[in-house]
Amino acid sequence: MLTFQQLANIFEKSQNFVIISHINPDADAIGSELAFLKALQFRKKNAKIINHSETPDFVAFLDEQNEIEVYRPEVHDKIIENADVILIVDLSNLSRVGSVEEIIRKSNKTTIYFDHHQNPDDFTDLQIINTEKVAVGEMVFDFLTETQFAPISKQIANAIYTAILTDSGYFRYERTTSHTYNIAGILLEIGVNPKWIFEMLYEQNSLIRSHLLGFALISSELHGGGKICSITIRNDILSKLNANESDIEGITSYTLSIKNVRIGLVFVEYENEIKASFRSRGTIPMNKLASEFGGGGHINAAGIRLENINFDEIRNKIINRAIEYLDMEEKK
């Protein structure tokens, strides 16, 4: 496991960097990528962010210069091959990088994994993992301040604040600490405007997203004696609304807003793929539930993606298994 100073030394000795995160990146992924990008650029390094997915609309405001690129083999394979360092943030399984996976696996360049997920796969040369941190953005802040690798500019501050804000569930999730709040205070002193960031994240929704939320809430069902809530979004609804994956962001939180619910499940049916997101209260281990179906994540937030499988069959299996997890928790 690398120390922050060892990571800074590797950065200093290298010149060409590629930064990558997971499919359908959330605010922690995008914010952390951009913070690293701006820090490396400050040190006169050549750095690019190359992701499988488009940046979701709700977090695109962080990318002020439109520097995040969507992977195209004919453009980016050579860039990745010529990189000195491939920095992978906010994911625990290399398959989560999507179409970029193959070229990364072929690369003989230094790959570094920087993350806070539990039970990561061993897929990189070097790692910095801190599962006690509520967000990767919190780790990036600590890295920059402890090593003084680069000053925290206002753009870096906005990126890190957004990363921490969203992954901590507005400073309410279990791994939120006094240190997390202290970081937020420092970032506000640098110039972060909390009101503006909230507006950009949550008050710029499209009509499509509003309609999708309505369909999602109508689909809500209770299981396990009213302690499990599921939401089901079918592919025909997505097609009818012309909705994309970023429009689904945040819907999972509504499952836990219902009284007495301890596990929330959201199932999304795409044409050839299924995505399921899991949330829980207390110590019910959603990461273990997800791992049974090939996914992963945190104790209270996890998920899976599956291809070419019957939607109703896997949905029912997951719900039944979630009921068993709930029973095991209540018997403790």
Number of C-alpha atoms within 10 A of each C-alpha: 10 14 12 18 15 12 17 17 13 14 18 14 9 15 16 19 24 24 24 28 28 23 19 20 24 21 27 28 26 30 29 30 30 25 26 26 22 20 19 21 14 13 13 12 17 15 22 25 21 23 25 21 20 16 23 18 14 20 22 17 16 22 15 10 7 10 13 22 16 16 19 13 13 8 10 18 16 11 17 23 17 16 23 21 22 25 22 23 25 25 26 26 17 21 14 20 24 16 16 25 13 13 15 19 13 9 15 14 16 16 23 20 26 23 25 25 24 18 16 16 11 12 15 17 12 16 19 17 22 15 15 14 22 28 28 28 33 24 23 22 21 14 19 19 13 11 14 12 20 18 13 20 16 15 19 28 26 24 31 34 29 27 27 29 25 18 24 21 13 11 18 12 13 16 15 19 15 10 11 19 14 11 18 22 13 14 23 16 12 16 13 22 14 16 8 10 19 14 12 17 17 11 11 11 14 13 11 16 19 13 14 23 19 11 17 23 16 12 13 16 14 16 15 17 9 14 17 24 25 24 24 19 22 18 17 12 15 21 12 10 14 12 17 15 13 18 22 18 16 12 16 22 17 18 25 20 12 15 9 12 19 21 30 28 28 24 24 21 20 18 12 12 15 21 18 22 23 29 25 23 17 11 11 22 23 27 23 19 22 24 15 12 15 12 22 27 26 22 22 19 21 23 23 21 16 17 12 9 11 13 19 11 9 16 19 11 12 20 19 14 14 24 18 13 17 19 13 11 13 9 6 5
